[in-house]
Amino acid sequence: MTGMTVDDLAEASGLPRDVIEDAEAAQATPPTDVAERLRVIFESKDVVFLAAGEDDANVGPGVRLRQHLANEGIRPQNLSAANDG
C-alpha cells in the first residue's frame, strides 16, 4: 500500500528488520510497542486502520488509504521555512 520496503520501515521506525518480519509473519498480535511504532509510520503514509464493522457491519478489521481532496494545502509534515506562509 505504501510502497515501503522492510528496510524502509526498519529505518523509519528504528526497529530491527527481523522484528518487522516477525510482526508481519506472526499469527498473534505483535508486542504493543512494536505495533504502535508501525501504526504511527503507516498512518504518516496515509494508511487508515479500521475496526471490525467500522465502515460495514458485516466485515472485520482492515486498512485503506486516505483519500485526498484536490486542494487541501500543505500537510504539516511537509511545512518548512520556505513554504510556511
Salt bridges, closest charged atoms under 4 A:
ASP7 OD1 - ARG17 NH1 2.60
GLU21 OE2 - ARG17 NE 3.00
GLU36 OE2 - ARG39 NH2 2.43
GLU43 OE1 - ARG39 NH1 2.34
ASP46 OD2 - HIS68 NE2 2.77
ASP46 OD1 - ARG75 NH1 2.97
ASP55 OD2 - ARG64 NH1 2.81
GLU72 OE2 - HIS68 ND1 2.67
